Each structure stands twice: as structure tokens, then as C-alpha cells.
Amino acid sequence: GVTILLGPIIGVLAIAGRTRRIRPSAQAILSIGSTVPGFFFGTVLIALLLYLSRAGITPGRGTWLPVQGYGTTWHLVLPVLTLALRPVMYVGYLTAGLLEGELQQDYIRVARSKGWGWNGLLWRHALPNIVSPVVVALGQSVRMLASGLLLVEALFDWRGVGWLFWQVLALGDQAFGRSPVFLNEQVLATLLALFGAVLLVADLTASAIAHLVDPRLRRAATPTRRPALT
């Protein structure tokens, strides 16, 4: 949900209305954010919170936000930020690039010559033409979420599917004993099937939505009938 909401918005905000091109500062931020792994960002956040706590800047003896453990309130903040950072930046980077290319098209220049303002050019002309590839990118961002889930849950000690995957492949919590599900074939097969199903459903859903919102894809998928020979 965070990626779907913030990714396209960040991409739109990265475009300067005067030049109709990506702002240099936004270009740098999106480029770095879409390539830096999320767990690196999470590690930096944890180190910063621990430093502030040790320096006595935070209230009480704890940190501003919980850095480990399971919870449904404040415990969710750091894992969600860490997990969503790269997909959000990736979708924002792709949205900004597509939008910049669309705003340089000839029909945009014609619309400007007819008196169309920035909001009209953006919402009535440019954005409808890039909705389809942006939807496909949102589906692809699920791959980043799935791959980042393993490291993020291990980093924040979040007992979820990613943590269970580590228990199957690595040592458990006991210092001298293995996890009860270590190399359990049934659990491993179930997890792999679950990840595969999620990725498959995400790709199919994104492709279906892209065909629904873009009539050009529907026309391209419809076979043309050749006239009968007489």
C-alpha cells in the first residue's frame, strides 16, 4: 500500500513544472534510493536511534522507536520504512522518467500552444499515457518486497514468513541447537510455493489492470481479421 500510494506521487513531484524535466536533486535521490538495499537503510536507522539513545537525546532509557521485536503499533514503523524504501524509490524513478519523456512529446507542445496549463498537461494528457507501465512497475516492485522481507525480518527480529525462511536454512535462536524446522523439506517447499504464488499473482494482477486502463494494449492483443478473398 505504501508503494502504491507514495511511488507515483514522488515520481510526479520530481518533475519541475517550468522545465517539464526531472529536478537534479530528485534525480539523485531517486537513483540512490532505487539501488541501495533496504536493509542497509534499516541498519543506518537502527544505528542512529541507538546513538541518540546512548547520547541521552531520547526520552527515558529506550529509543524513539522500537528497533526489534514484534508489535502492531510502533514496532511496525521501522520494518515498514525499511521494506518499502527501495520499491517506492524504484516506482518513483520509473514514473518520473516516463513522465519526463511523455512531456517532451509533440502533442504536449501543441497542447501548450493552445493554452493548456501545467495541471491540464499533467492530468489530462501525460499521466493517462503512462498509467499502464507504472502499474506494471508496481507489480514488479513486489519482487523487491519479497526479497527484502527475508533480510528485514532478520534485522528487526520480526517473526514472520521471512524469519521462518531463515530458520529453515540457518541456525535457530538457541546458541547450541538448531531450529526445529532446520532443513525441513515440507516447510521449505511450502515457503517457496507461497513466495512463487505471491509473485505470480502480483504479475498477473498488474498485467490485467494495465490492459484494463490502457485501450492501446487491448487493441494490440485483439487479432485483426483479414478480409475474405473472393
C-alpha positions as CSV (number, residue, x, y, z in Angstrom):
1,G,0.0,0.0,0.0
2,V,2.8,2.4,0.8
3,T,4.5,1.7,-2.5
4,I,1.2,2.1,-4.5
5,L,0.5,5.4,-2.8
6,L,3.9,7.1,-2.5
7,G,5.7,5.8,-5.5
8,P,3.7,7.5,-8.3
9,I,3.3,10.7,-6.1
10,I,7.1,11.0,-5.6
11,G,7.6,10.5,-9.4
12,V,5.1,13.3,-10.2
13,L,6.7,15.7,-7.6
14,A,10.1,15.0,-9.1
15,I,9.1,16.8,-12.3
16,A,9.7,20.6,-12.5
17,G,6.6,22.3,-14.0
18,R,8.7,25.0,-15.6
19,T,11.2,22.8,-17.5
20,R,9.0,19.6,-17.6
21,R,12.1,17.6,-16.7
22,I,13.2,15.8,-13.6
23,R,14.8,18.0,-10.9
24,P,18.5,17.2,-10.5
25,S,18.1,16.8,-6.7
26,A,15.2,14.4,-7.2
27,Q,17.2,12.5,-9.9
28,A,20.0,11.9,-7.4
29,I,17.7,10.9,-4.6
30,L,15.6,8.5,-6.7
31,S,18.7,7.0,-8.3
32,I,20.3,6.2,-5.0
33,G,17.1,5.1,-3.3
34,S,16.2,2.7,-6.0
35,T,19.6,1.0,-5.9
36,V,20.5,0.9,-2.2
37,P,19.3,-2.2,-0.4
38,G,16.6,-1.6,2.1
39,F,18.3,-3.5,4.9
40,F,21.3,-1.1,4.6
41,F,18.9,1.8,5.2
42,G,17.4,-0.1,8.2
43,T,20.8,-0.7,9.7
44,V,21.6,3.0,9.4
45,L,18.2,3.8,11.2
46,I,19.0,1.4,14.0
47,A,22.5,2.8,14.5
48,L,21.1,6.3,14.5
49,L,18.4,5.5,17.1
50,L,20.9,3.7,19.3
51,Y,23.3,6.6,19.1
52,L,20.6,9.1,20.1
53,S,19.5,6.9,23.0
54,R,23.1,6.5,24.3
55,A,23.6,10.2,23.9
56,G,20.6,10.8,26.1
57,I,18.6,12.7,23.4
58,T,15.7,10.3,23.5
59,P,13.1,10.3,26.3
60,G,13.6,7.7,29.0
61,R,16.0,4.8,28.6
62,G,14.8,3.5,25.4
63,T,14.9,4.6,21.7
64,W,12.4,6.8,19.9
65,L,11.1,3.7,18.1
66,P,11.4,0.0,18.9
67,V,14.3,-1.4,16.9
68,Q,13.4,-5.1,17.4
69,G,10.5,-7.3,18.5
70,Y,7.0,-7.9,17.3
71,G,4.2,-5.5,17.7
72,T,1.3,-4.0,15.8
73,T,1.9,-0.3,16.6
74,W,5.2,1.5,16.8
75,H,7.1,-1.8,16.2
76,L,5.8,-1.6,12.6
77,V,7.3,1.8,11.7
78,L,11.0,0.8,11.1
79,P,10.3,-2.5,9.3
80,V,7.7,-0.8,7.0
81,L,10.1,2.1,6.2
82,T,13.0,-0.3,5.5
83,L,10.9,-2.7,3.4
84,A,9.2,0.0,1.4
85,L,12.1,2.4,0.7
86,R,13.5,0.7,-2.4
87,P,10.2,-0.2,-4.1
88,V,8.9,3.3,-3.5
89,M,12.0,4.9,-5.0
90,Y,12.0,2.4,-7.9
91,V,8.4,3.2,-8.8
92,G,9.0,6.9,-8.3
93,Y,12.2,6.8,-10.5
94,L,10.3,5.0,-13.3
95,T,7.3,7.3,-13.0
96,A,9.5,10.4,-13.2
97,G,11.4,9.0,-16.2
98,L,8.2,8.0,-18.1
99,L,6.6,11.3,-17.3
100,E,9.6,13.3,-18.4
101,G,9.6,11.5,-21.8
102,E,5.9,12.0,-22.2
103,L,6.1,15.7,-21.5
104,Q,8.6,16.2,-24.4
105,Q,6.2,14.7,-27.0
106,D,4.9,16.9,-29.9
107,Y,1.3,16.6,-28.7
108,I,2.3,18.3,-25.4
109,R,3.8,21.2,-27.3
110,V,0.6,21.5,-29.4
111,A,-1.5,21.5,-26.2
112,R,0.7,24.2,-24.7
113,S,0.3,26.3,-27.8
114,K,-3.4,26.0,-27.3
115,G,-3.2,27.5,-23.8
116,W,-3.2,24.3,-21.7
117,G,-1.6,24.9,-18.2
118,W,0.6,22.7,-16.2
119,N,-2.1,20.8,-14.4
120,G,-4.1,20.2,-17.6
121,L,-1.0,18.9,-19.4
122,L,-0.2,16.6,-16.4
123,W,-3.6,15.2,-15.5
124,R,-5.4,15.2,-18.9
125,H,-2.6,14.3,-21.3
126,A,0.7,13.0,-19.8
127,L,-0.4,10.8,-16.8
128,P,-3.1,8.8,-18.6
129,N,-0.5,7.7,-21.1
130,I,2.0,6.3,-18.5
131,V,-0.5,4.6,-16.2
132,S,0.0,1.2,-17.8
133,P,3.8,0.9,-17.4
134,V,3.5,2.3,-13.9
135,V,1.0,-0.4,-12.9
136,V,3.4,-3.0,-14.3
137,A,6.2,-1.5,-12.3
138,L,4.1,-1.7,-9.2
139,G,3.7,-5.4,-9.9
140,Q,7.4,-5.8,-10.3
141,S,8.1,-4.0,-7.0
142,V,6.5,-6.9,-5.2
143,R,9.7,-8.9,-6.1
144,M,11.7,-6.3,-4.2
145,L,9.4,-6.6,-1.3
146,A,9.6,-10.4,-1.3
147,S,13.4,-10.4,-1.5
148,G,13.8,-7.7,1.1
149,L,11.4,-9.4,3.5
150,L,13.9,-12.0,4.4
151,L,16.6,-9.6,5.5
152,V,14.3,-7.1,7.1
153,E,12.7,-9.7,9.3
154,A,16.1,-11.0,10.3
155,L,17.3,-7.4,11.0
156,F,14.4,-6.4,13.2
157,D,13.7,-9.9,14.7
158,W,10.2,-9.9,13.2
159,R,8.7,-13.3,13.5
160,G,7.1,-13.7,10.1
161,V,7.4,-15.7,6.9
162,G,10.9,-14.3,6.1
163,W,12.1,-15.1,9.6
164,L,10.7,-18.7,9.2
165,F,12.6,-19.0,5.9
166,W,15.8,-18.2,7.8
167,Q,15.0,-20.8,10.4
168,V,14.7,-23.4,7.7
169,L,18.1,-22.5,6.1
170,A,20.1,-21.4,9.1
171,L,20.6,-21.8,12.8
172,G,17.8,-21.2,15.2
173,D,17.7,-18.9,18.2
174,Q,19.5,-21.4,20.5
175,A,23.2,-20.9,20.6
176,F,24.0,-24.6,20.6
177,G,21.0,-26.1,18.9
178,R,19.4,-26.0,15.5
179,S,15.9,-24.7,14.8
180,P,13.2,-27.4,14.9
181,V,12.4,-26.7,11.2
182,F,16.1,-26.6,10.0
183,L,16.2,-28.1,6.5
184,N,12.6,-29.3,6.8
185,E,11.7,-30.2,3.2
186,Q,7.9,-29.7,3.7
187,V,8.3,-26.3,5.3
188,L,10.8,-25.2,2.6
189,A,8.6,-26.4,-0.2
190,T,5.6,-24.6,1.3
191,L,7.5,-21.3,1.7
192,L,8.9,-21.5,-1.9
193,A,5.4,-22.2,-3.2
194,L,4.0,-19.3,-1.2
195,F,6.6,-16.8,-2.5
196,G,6.1,-18.1,-6.0
197,A,2.3,-17.8,-5.8
198,V,2.5,-14.2,-4.5
199,L,4.9,-13.1,-7.3
200,L,2.7,-14.8,-9.9
201,V,-0.5,-13.3,-8.6
202,A,1.2,-9.8,-8.4
203,D,2.4,-10.1,-12.1
204,L,-0.9,-11.3,-13.4
205,T,-2.9,-8.7,-11.5
206,A,-0.6,-5.9,-12.7
207,S,-0.8,-7.1,-16.3
208,A,-4.6,-7.4,-16.1
209,I,-5.0,-3.9,-14.7
210,A,-2.6,-2.5,-17.3
211,H,-4.8,-3.9,-20.1
212,L,-7.9,-2.5,-18.5
213,V,-6.6,1.0,-18.1
214,D,-4.8,1.2,-21.5
215,P,-7.0,0.7,-24.5
216,R,-3.9,0.5,-26.7
217,L,-2.9,-2.8,-25.1
218,R,-6.4,-4.2,-25.7
219,R,-6.3,-3.3,-29.4
220,A,-2.8,-4.8,-29.7
221,A,-3.9,-8.0,-28.1
222,T,-7.0,-8.3,-30.4
223,P,-6.2,-10.1,-33.6
224,T,-7.1,-8.3,-36.8
225,R,-9.4,-10.1,-39.2
226,R,-8.2,-10.3,-42.8
227,P,-10.8,-9.7,-45.5
228,A,-12.0,-12.8,-47.1
229,L,-10.7,-13.4,-50.6
230,T,-13.4,-13.5,-53.3
